[in-house]
Amino acid sequence: MATSEDTPFSLRSLEDELTCSICLSPFDCPVTIPCGHNFCQSCLLATWKEAYSCPQCRTHFSTKPELKKNTVLSTVVETFNLRSNKSDVCPFGENQEAQLKDVIRCDICIEVEASQTCLTCMASFCEEHLRPHRENPNFAVHQLSEPVRDLLQRICMDHHKLMELFCKQHVRPICSLCLQLDHKGCPFTSPEEQRTLKECELRDKMSLLEGKIEKSETVMFQMNDAQSKLKAAAAKRKATLAAVYEQVRDILAQEERKAQNEVDHELEIGQTKLRDLDKKLNDNSAKMRKAKEDINCLLSSSQTLAFLKTSFNLPKVTKFEPNMPQINLDSKKVTATLAFAGALKVHLTEILEQPVETRLPITKPEKATTPKSTKDMMGKMNLGRSMENLLAAVQLSQKPEHEKTSDQLLHKLSHTRLVMNNGS
């Protein structure tokens, strides 16, 4: 049988005829005037202020016509509105049907959504049909649970009984006859206890993952702070070196650059170590988050039988304990460079403050009756030896604690210088 939508004279094809020519909307309380045209009662009265005429054909009426509701047209308009609303809702029908399919319905009335499932009756009931289980003492021993969809999967295929036990040894649900026959002597428990055990186990693993992730994030935050501190410490040391070498820049420019490069090298080593550890912690966190999502996925299906058989192994990265590495710029080379620069400055300053005559023995070649060319050669050798002695004196003045007082350093350097002068 053809529907109204299939005929050429369907209500939708009459939309223009059901529209008020004043407000251009479907009629609301339509009325008919003597010329035969229809309008909304409120729209027509709004146009009739002084004269009475038809807004469409301009027919003039000497007196105000009596207005009566056109009931037939009103009914047609209401039907049209209902059909229009129904067609607008149609695009959502598929989603509603999909939602309805997911609803577990009462096995008695097959209409109302089930509120609980009886595992003894192997049926689901709405609140109305669940009353006998709540009020009749004969049903007191029946086992009620949340609505269950897979009732047939809870039936033992061998003995056609409800699988109300869980075999721990074979990790599978069993019925009471299975326990007496095929699984005799096996340790068993109830599915609820096994489900609770599995949930606790997975939640413990998830708590461990959350703790690891939180600690990793804390360490990464500390490492970011350490990056700033390392840069500040490097800048401070570079400033100290620059202040020391500024007074002897012309003669020790190359040494200064070497010292600066050493600090930068140590800084790069420290930052490289932190970057590598940061990358490793980020990778570990990503793997642990993935494991956490997998656990959440398993927990979301905890009502299924497959969940009882699941096992979950934590990723190997959880064995890695994230700790803040001990990284600084106090390596032997950097410490020695700082101490050497300070000691060399003090030692050179002490020498340069002396009169020129007292400085000559340090660099002056020994007098000897040798040819001029031999004297020149010996002079260069003695000059080189004197500079080596100077550097050796500075190095001898250094101790592991480079913060020692200047007085102690000057005393030892002066003593070394006297020894060198006496030797020359």
C-alpha positions as CSV (number, residue, x, y, z in Angstrom):
1,M,0.0,0.0,0.0
2,A,1.4,3.4,-1.0
3,T,2.1,5.8,1.9
4,S,1.4,9.5,1.9
5,E,5.0,10.2,1.1
6,D,4.8,8.1,-2.1
7,T,1.8,10.0,-3.6
8,P,2.3,13.2,-5.6
9,F,-0.3,14.9,-3.3
10,S,1.7,14.3,-0.1
11,L,1.5,16.8,2.7
12,R,5.1,18.0,2.0
13,S,4.0,19.0,-1.5
14,L,1.3,21.2,0.1
15,E,3.8,23.1,2.2
16,D,3.3,26.3,0.3
17,E,-0.5,26.0,0.6
18,L,-0.2,25.6,4.4
19,T,1.9,28.7,4.8
20,C,0.6,32.0,6.0
21,S,1.3,34.7,3.3
22,I,1.9,37.3,6.1
23,C,4.3,35.5,8.5
24,L,5.5,32.9,5.9
25,S,5.2,30.2,8.5
26,P,2.8,27.3,8.8
27,F,-0.7,28.4,9.9
28,D,-1.3,29.0,13.6
29,C,-5.0,29.0,14.3
30,P,-6.0,29.5,10.6
31,V,-9.1,31.6,9.8
32,T,-10.9,32.1,6.5
33,I,-12.2,35.5,5.3
34,P,-15.1,36.0,2.8
35,C,-12.8,36.2,-0.2
36,G,-11.7,32.6,0.5
37,H,-8.1,33.3,1.6
38,N,-6.7,31.9,4.8
39,F,-4.4,33.6,7.4
40,C,-3.2,33.2,10.9
41,Q,-5.7,34.8,13.2
42,S,-3.1,36.9,15.0
43,C,-1.4,38.0,11.7
44,L,-4.7,39.1,10.1
45,L,-5.8,41.1,13.2
46,A,-2.5,42.8,13.2
47,T,-3.1,44.1,9.7
48,W,-6.6,45.2,10.4
49,K,-6.1,48.5,12.2
50,E,-8.4,51.1,10.4
51,A,-9.6,49.4,7.1
52,Y,-10.6,45.8,6.5
53,S,-9.2,44.3,3.4
54,C,-7.6,41.0,2.3
55,P,-3.8,41.2,2.5
56,Q,-3.5,38.9,-0.5
57,C,-6.1,40.0,-3.1
58,R,-6.8,43.4,-1.6
59,T,-10.6,42.9,-1.5
60,H,-12.2,45.6,0.7
61,F,-14.8,44.8,3.3
62,S,-17.1,47.6,4.5
63,T,-17.5,46.0,8.0
64,K,-15.2,43.7,9.9
65,P,-15.8,40.1,8.9
66,E,-16.6,37.6,11.5
67,L,-13.6,35.3,11.9
68,K,-14.0,31.6,12.6
69,K,-11.3,29.0,13.0
70,N,-10.9,26.7,9.9
71,T,-10.8,23.4,11.8
72,V,-10.1,21.3,8.7
73,L,-7.2,23.4,7.7
74,S,-5.9,23.4,11.3
75,T,-6.0,19.6,11.4
76,V,-4.1,19.4,8.1
77,V,-1.4,21.8,9.5
78,E,-1.0,19.8,12.6
79,T,-0.6,16.6,10.6
80,F,1.9,18.3,8.4
81,N,3.9,19.5,11.5
82,L,3.9,16.1,13.0
83,R,5.2,14.5,9.7
84,S,7.8,17.2,9.4
85,N,9.1,16.6,12.9
86,K,9.2,12.9,12.4
87,S,11.3,13.3,9.2
88,D,13.7,15.6,11.0
89,V,14.3,13.0,13.7
90,C,15.0,10.2,11.2
91,P,18.7,10.8,10.8
92,F,19.1,10.0,14.5
93,G,17.1,6.8,14.2
94,E,20.0,4.6,13.4
95,N,21.9,5.7,16.5
96,Q,18.8,5.1,18.7
97,E,18.5,1.6,17.2
98,A,22.1,0.9,18.0
99,Q,21.6,2.0,21.6
100,L,18.4,-0.1,21.9
101,K,20.4,-3.1,20.7
102,D,22.8,-2.7,23.6
103,V,20.0,-2.7,26.2
104,I,19.4,-6.0,28.0
105,R,15.6,-6.4,28.1
106,C,13.3,-8.4,30.4
107,D,12.9,-12.0,29.2
108,I,9.2,-11.9,30.3
109,C,7.8,-8.8,28.7
110,I,10.6,-8.3,26.2
111,E,10.0,-4.5,26.3
112,V,11.3,-3.0,29.5
113,E,15.0,-2.9,30.3
114,A,16.1,-5.6,32.6
115,S,17.3,-4.5,36.1
116,Q,18.8,-7.8,37.2
117,T,19.6,-11.3,36.0
118,C,18.8,-14.5,37.9
119,L,21.7,-17.0,37.5
120,T,19.4,-19.7,38.9
121,C,16.5,-19.1,36.5
122,M,19.0,-18.1,33.7
123,A,16.8,-15.2,32.8
124,S,16.8,-11.4,33.1
125,F,13.9,-9.5,34.7
126,C,12.6,-5.9,34.9
127,E,11.6,-4.5,38.2
128,E,8.0,-5.6,37.7
129,H,8.8,-9.2,36.9
130,L,11.5,-9.3,39.5
131,R,9.0,-8.9,42.3
132,P,8.5,-12.7,42.9
133,H,12.3,-13.0,43.5
134,R,12.1,-10.2,46.1
135,E,8.9,-11.1,47.8
136,N,8.5,-14.8,47.5
137,P,10.7,-16.8,50.0
138,N,10.9,-19.7,47.6
139,F,13.2,-17.5,45.4
140,A,15.4,-16.4,48.3
141,V,18.2,-18.9,47.4
142,H,18.3,-17.7,43.8
143,Q,21.4,-15.9,42.8
144,L,20.8,-12.4,41.4
145,S,23.4,-10.2,39.7
146,E,23.6,-7.2,37.4
147,P,22.1,-7.7,34.0
148,V,24.1,-10.3,32.1
149,R,24.1,-10.6,28.3
150,D,26.1,-13.8,27.7
151,L,23.9,-16.2,29.7
152,L,24.4,-19.0,27.2
153,Q,28.2,-18.8,27.6
154,R,27.8,-19.4,31.4
155,I,26.3,-22.9,30.7
156,C,28.6,-25.9,30.8
157,M,28.6,-27.4,27.3
158,D,29.3,-30.9,28.8
159,H,26.8,-31.1,31.6
160,H,24.3,-28.2,30.7
161,K,24.6,-26.7,34.1
162,L,25.5,-23.2,35.3
163,M,29.3,-22.7,35.6
164,E,29.2,-21.3,39.1
165,L,32.8,-22.3,40.0
166,F,36.3,-21.4,38.7
167,C,39.1,-23.9,38.5
168,K,42.4,-22.2,39.6
169,Q,44.6,-25.0,38.2
170,H,43.1,-25.0,34.7
171,V,42.1,-21.3,34.8
172,R,38.6,-21.8,33.5
173,P,35.0,-21.7,34.8
174,I,33.4,-25.1,35.6
175,C,30.1,-26.4,36.9
176,S,29.5,-28.5,40.0
177,L,29.6,-31.8,38.0
178,C,32.9,-30.8,36.4
179,L,34.3,-30.4,39.9
180,Q,33.3,-33.9,40.8
181,L,34.5,-35.5,37.5
182,D,37.0,-33.9,35.3
183,H,38.4,-31.4,37.9
184,K,38.3,-33.6,41.0
185,G,40.9,-32.4,43.5
186,C,41.6,-29.1,41.7
187,P,41.6,-26.0,43.8
188,F,38.6,-23.9,42.9
189,T,36.9,-20.6,43.8
190,S,33.8,-18.7,42.8
191,P,33.9,-16.5,39.7
192,E,33.2,-13.5,41.9
193,E,36.2,-14.2,44.0
194,Q,38.4,-14.8,40.9
195,R,37.1,-11.6,39.4
196,T,37.8,-9.6,42.6
197,L,41.3,-11.2,42.7
198,K,42.0,-10.2,39.1
199,E,40.7,-6.7,39.6
200,C,42.9,-6.2,42.7
201,E,45.9,-7.6,40.9
202,L,45.4,-5.3,37.9
203,R,44.7,-2.3,40.2
204,D,47.9,-3.0,42.1
205,K,49.8,-3.0,38.8
206,M,48.1,0.2,37.7
207,S,49.0,1.8,41.1
208,L,52.6,0.8,40.5
209,L,52.6,2.3,37.1
210,E,51.0,5.5,38.4
211,G,53.7,5.8,41.0
212,K,56.5,5.2,38.5
213,I,55.0,7.7,36.1
214,E,54.7,10.3,38.9
215,K,58.2,9.7,40.1
216,S,59.5,9.9,36.5
217,E,57.7,13.2,36.0
218,T,59.2,14.5,39.3
219,V,62.7,13.6,38.2
220,M,62.2,15.1,34.8
221,F,61.1,18.4,36.5
222,Q,64.2,18.2,38.7
223,M,66.3,17.7,35.6
224,N,64.8,20.7,34.0
225,D,65.7,22.7,37.1
226,A,69.2,21.2,37.0
227,Q,69.6,22.3,33.4
228,S,69.2,25.9,34.6
229,K,71.4,25.5,37.6
230,L,74.1,23.9,35.4
231,K,74.0,26.8,33.0
232,A,74.1,29.3,35.9
233,A,77.1,27.4,37.5
234,A,78.8,27.4,34.1
235,A,78.2,31.1,33.6
236,K,79.6,31.8,37.1
237,R,82.7,29.8,36.5
238,K,83.3,31.4,33.1
239,A,82.9,34.9,34.7
240,T,85.4,33.9,37.3
241,L,87.9,32.8,34.7
242,A,87.3,35.9,32.6
243,A,88.0,38.1,35.6
244,V,91.3,36.2,36.3
245,Y,92.5,36.2,32.7
246,E,91.5,39.8,32.0
247,Q,94.7,41.1,33.7
248,V,96.9,38.8,31.7
249,R,94.8,38.5,28.5
250,D,97.6,39.4,26.1
251,I,100.0,36.7,27.3
252,L,97.5,34.0,28.3
253,A,94.7,34.4,25.7
254,Q,95.2,30.9,24.4
255,E,95.1,29.5,27.9
256,E,91.9,31.3,28.6
257,R,90.2,29.9,25.5
258,K,91.3,26.4,26.5
259,A,89.9,26.9,30.0
260,Q,86.6,28.2,28.6
261,N,86.3,25.3,26.2
262,E,86.9,22.9,29.0
263,V,84.0,24.2,31.0
264,D,81.8,24.1,27.9
265,H,82.9,20.6,27.3
266,E,82.0,19.5,30.9
267,L,78.7,21.4,30.5
268,E,78.0,19.6,27.2
269,I,78.8,16.2,28.9
270,G,76.4,17.0,31.8
271,Q,73.7,18.2,29.4
272,T,74.2,15.1,27.2
273,K,73.8,12.8,30.2
274,L,70.6,14.6,31.2
275,R,69.2,14.6,27.7
276,D,69.8,10.8,27.4
277,L,68.2,10.1,30.7
278,D,65.3,12.5,29.9
279,K,64.7,10.6,26.6
280,K,64.9,7.3,28.4
281,L,62.4,8.4,31.1
282,N,60.1,9.8,28.4
283,D,60.2,6.5,26.5
284,N,59.6,4.6,29.8
285,S,56.7,6.8,30.7
286,A,55.1,6.3,27.3
287,K,55.4,2.5,27.7
288,M,54.0,2.6,31.2
289,R,51.1,4.8,30.0
290,K,50.3,2.3,27.3
291,A,50.3,-0.5,29.9
292,K,48.0,1.6,32.0
293,E,45.6,2.0,29.1
294,D,45.7,-1.8,28.5
295,I,44.8,-2.4,32.1
296,N,41.9,0.0,31.9
297,C,40.8,-1.7,28.8
298,L,40.9,-5.1,30.6
299,L,39.0,-3.7,33.6
300,S,36.3,-2.3,31.3
301,S,35.5,-5.9,30.2
302,S,35.7,-7.4,33.7
303,Q,32.1,-8.9,33.4
304,T,33.1,-11.2,30.6
305,L,34.4,-14.7,30.9
306,A,37.4,-13.9,28.8
307,F,38.5,-11.5,31.6
308,L,38.8,-14.3,34.0
309,K,41.5,-15.9,31.8
310,T,43.4,-12.8,31.2
311,S,46.9,-12.2,32.5
312,F,48.9,-9.0,32.2
313,N,52.7,-8.6,32.5
314,L,54.1,-5.2,33.4
315,P,56.6,-3.8,30.9
316,K,60.3,-4.3,31.7
317,V,60.7,-0.6,32.0
318,T,59.0,-0.7,35.4
319,K,62.2,-2.3,36.8
320,F,64.1,0.8,36.0
321,E,64.2,3.1,39.1
322,P,64.3,6.8,38.0
323,N,66.7,8.8,40.1
324,M,68.2,12.3,39.8
325,P,71.8,11.9,38.5
326,Q,74.6,13.6,40.4
327,I,76.0,15.9,37.7
328,N,78.1,19.0,38.2
329,L,80.9,20.9,36.8
330,D,83.4,20.1,39.5
331,S,85.5,17.6,37.4
332,K,89.2,17.3,38.0
333,K,90.0,19.2,34.8
334,V,87.6,22.1,35.5
335,T,88.7,22.4,39.2
336,A,92.4,22.2,38.2
337,T,91.9,24.8,35.5
338,L,90.3,27.3,37.9
339,A,92.9,26.7,40.5
340,F,95.7,26.9,38.0
341,A,94.5,30.2,36.6
342,G,94.2,31.8,40.0
343,A,97.6,30.6,41.2
344,L,99.2,31.7,38.0
345,K,97.8,35.2,38.3
346,V,99.0,35.5,41.9
347,H,102.4,34.2,41.0
348,L,102.8,36.4,38.0
349,T,101.5,39.4,39.8
350,E,104.1,38.9,42.6
351,I,106.8,38.7,40.0
352,L,105.7,41.7,38.0
353,E,105.4,43.8,41.1
354,Q,109.1,43.3,41.8
355,P,111.7,45.7,40.2
356,V,113.0,44.7,36.9
357,E,116.4,43.8,38.4
358,T,114.9,41.1,40.7
359,R,112.9,39.6,37.8
360,L,115.9,39.0,35.6
361,P,117.3,35.9,37.4
362,I,114.1,34.0,36.4
363,T,114.7,34.5,32.7
364,K,118.3,35.6,32.5
365,P,120.6,32.9,31.0
366,E,123.6,31.7,33.1
367,K,126.9,33.4,32.2
368,A,129.4,31.2,30.5
369,T,132.4,31.6,28.2
370,T,130.9,30.0,25.2
371,P,130.5,31.2,21.6
372,K,127.7,33.6,20.9
373,S,125.7,31.0,19.0
374,T,126.1,28.6,21.9
375,K,125.0,31.4,24.4
376,D,121.9,32.1,22.3
377,M,121.0,28.5,22.3
378,M,121.6,28.1,26.0
379,G,119.7,31.3,26.7
380,K,116.6,29.9,24.9
381,M,116.9,26.6,26.8
382,N,117.2,28.4,30.1
383,L,114.3,30.6,29.2
384,G,112.2,27.6,28.4
385,R,113.3,25.9,31.6
386,S,112.5,28.9,33.6
387,M,109.0,29.1,32.2
388,E,108.6,25.4,33.0
389,N,109.8,26.0,36.5
390,L,107.3,28.8,36.8
391,L,104.4,26.6,35.7
392,A,105.7,23.8,38.0
393,A,105.8,26.2,40.9
394,V,102.2,27.2,40.2
395,Q,101.1,23.5,40.0
396,L,102.9,22.7,43.2
397,S,101.0,25.4,44.9
398,Q,97.6,23.8,44.1
399,K,95.8,21.6,46.6
400,P,92.5,19.6,46.1
401,E,90.7,22.4,48.0
402,H,91.0,25.4,45.6
403,E,89.3,27.6,48.1
404,K,92.4,28.0,50.3
405,T,93.4,31.5,51.3
406,S,95.6,33.7,49.2
407,D,98.1,34.1,52.1
408,Q,98.9,30.4,52.2
409,L,99.2,30.3,48.4
410,L,101.5,33.3,48.2
411,H,103.7,31.9,51.0
412,K,104.3,28.7,49.2
413,L,104.8,30.4,45.8
414,S,107.3,32.8,47.4
415,H,109.2,29.9,48.9
416,T,109.2,28.1,45.5
417,R,110.4,31.2,43.8
418,L,113.3,31.6,46.2
419,V,114.3,28.1,45.7
420,M,114.3,28.7,41.9
421,N,116.3,31.9,42.3
422,N,118.9,30.2,44.4
423,G,119.2,27.4,41.9
424,S,119.8,29.8,39.0
